[in-house]
Amino acid sequence: MSSTKALNKNLTLSIRLIVSFLFLLSAVAKLYPSPYFALTTFEIKQLLPMGFSEVTAAYFSRTLIGCELALGILLLQAHYYRRLVLPMSFLILFIFSAHLSYDILTNGNAGNCGCFGSLLPMTPLQALIKNIIAMGLIGLLYVKSDKLKDKMNFSFLTSITFASILAVYLVGPLRKVQTAIQDQPQIDLNDDSDNSTTVIDTLDVKVVDNKTTKEPKAEEVVPKIDEPKKKKSGFNNFFPDIDKGKKVLCFFAPGCDHCKETAKELTQLKKQITDFPEIKIVFMDEEPELIPDFFTFAGGKYPYQIADVAAFWKSLGSTKDTPGVFYLWNGNVMKEYDGINEKKFKMAEFKTIVTKTYKELK
């Protein structure tokens, strides 16, 4: 009987350690590789699409991570363990699971859910399965524990909770909200309603009896220009001439290996194609000291701007990921790539696209 009791005790302890580790890992991973980068990415990609403002998202993200950190610690102690700690742990996982379920139904099982930040990327379905297993383990702990054995020092709980939240605010202090390029509609800068051949009726000027008269001249046909009408792409805050002619606008992180590979492939295309579009780069303000090495690896140096992390994600798009590549023609987005999955940059495909005329692209 004593051996069975010891086995149950060891099993319970093992489960507590596993669940505690999951909460601690979730909190720490959301601060990787650097608190500001990780927190801002979490806010832009996860919270703003849910309806949070930039200010509330900044406070909510830090408080949420602090609570996860606190629960990871409190699961290993005895104060209000069964009465409060286990139910709160189950509740927070249940809320996460409800959100993940809704996300899967509306957006599909794509992208990184953000549960473990960029340290351990997980799809929404993987995260949902992880949460369901964790909730099952917490339920098992609840059944096997006795609330009469709970210690009753509530101030101990509040001290750990506030200390954990404060620690997150200290390692990832609030910054002034950065202004970023706002989403702008594609504004047509031409007055013509179509791209058909323009016919201009020119007039010759004659003087008859000291009076100026106009005499019609034969109609002159202006050749059609095979290019899209000018539009505002919304990227001119970075480069004023970005909407003039053909451009390749890239969104890269200086330390991103996939971004460096993409830049290297673009350099190769530039050497192969005589009239290859001008390449311009927006770098994320994360490890900017690596930019010289980035260009060395790419085999070429191009005009670039450095954008604050929040401004970077807003301009690239909160649902997109690096490396991001936009092929622009007079401000029109002719082709775009992002991330390292199905929408990733494809060198052979892009080579075909940039050599096509506008008529062929249409």
WOWO-V531034 format. One record per run of one state. SS is the DSSP state (H for helix, E for strand, - for the rest). FROM is the first residue (numbers start at 1). LEN is the number of residues. Records with the same first field share a line. If there is no record, write none. Layout:
SS->FROM-LEN / FROM-LEN
This chain:
-->1-1 / 30-5 / 51-3 / 75-4 / 80-1 / 108-16 / 145-2 / 150-1 / 152-2 / 172-16 / 189-9 / 201-2 / 209-2 / 217-3 / 223-8 / 232-14 / 254-3 / 273-5 / 285-3 / 299-4 / 308-1 / 317-7 / 330-2 / 338-9 / 355-3 / 362-1
H->2-28 / 35-16 / 54-21 / 81-27 / 124-21 / 147-3 / 154-18 / 257-16 / 288-11 / 309-8 / 347-8 / 358-4
E->79-1 / 151-1 / 188-1 / 198-3 / 203-6 / 211-6 / 220-3 / 231-1 / 246-8 / 278-7 / 303-5 / 324-6 / 332-6
